[in-house]
Amino acid sequence: MTTTLRPTGPIEQGADGARARAYDVCDNGRPVGAVGIATDPEFGTSAGVVHSLHIEEADRRRGRGTIAALAAEEVLRGWGCNRVRLVVPVGDAAALGLAAVLGYTERSRNMLKTLRRTAPALPDGVTGRPMTEPEFAEWAVTSVETYARSWAERGVTDEQARYKAEADHGRLLPDGLATPGMYFHVLVSDEAVVGHVWVARHRTPEDEDIGYVFDVEVREAHRGRGFGRALMHLAEDITLDAALDRLGLHVFASNTPALRLYESLGYVTTRYNLAKAL
């Protein structure tokens, strides 16, 4: 048995150096599956992504998926990529097992909650309100750097972390606080702002609209007093006001306190985001 990759077409190239290509996975020249790879649109051209890998049912359990994945990684190395990621839907035990064998580790996960008709009430003395323009300007001064640092602390190169932070903010907030479908609110306790949350109207890969928490933070002096839970309740209220009934989020696997909070609030994992160095 000789498993190889055979291109199904030319390399797709973008003006910014981005590349993508699809391959048939072949066994002695016979197609038995397919794999698709690209430089990573989220982290820039020095990172890669395996966005699809499929082996036909009758040809599985013979190591072809492992060989195809390793061959795809070798192509990405040739493109100058030093890291690669992939996404595994929850419940796909075979894909998680293959990823573990190949040395991928969980970097983060996406979670989702179906909301009740009414959001939980905020604690007594705690209220939420829309963020003001001066408050947004203050947040914007440090938001890109803070977001980039959160990725760099989890093994992403400084260059890739900065690329993602700048690209995400530019794409999501072209008109700043006035960008349609973006909701910035602060949480107030005893007349002091104790935290903020950014909720957006987000289109899923299944072409459905949901609410999505892009940023939530309790100010350092006010942590450990339940305001994180209150902010998430505020996020639910914002989502329901936008006529949406589901709320999603992204959480780093290493952020155990946040992960436990979200699980206690009823969020369930929908996909795992895995990565490895090349």
PyMOL commands that set and color helices and strands:
alter all, ss='L'
color gray80, all
select helices_A, chain A and resi 57-59+64-78+93-101+133-152+158-172+176-178+220-222+227-241+256-264
alter helices_A, ss='H'
color red, helices_A
select strands_A, chain A and resi 3-7+12-13+19-27+30-40+44-55+83-89+105-114+126-130+182-189+192-203+209-218+246-252+268-277
alter strands_A, ss='S'
color yellow, strands_A
deselect
rebuild
show_as cartoon
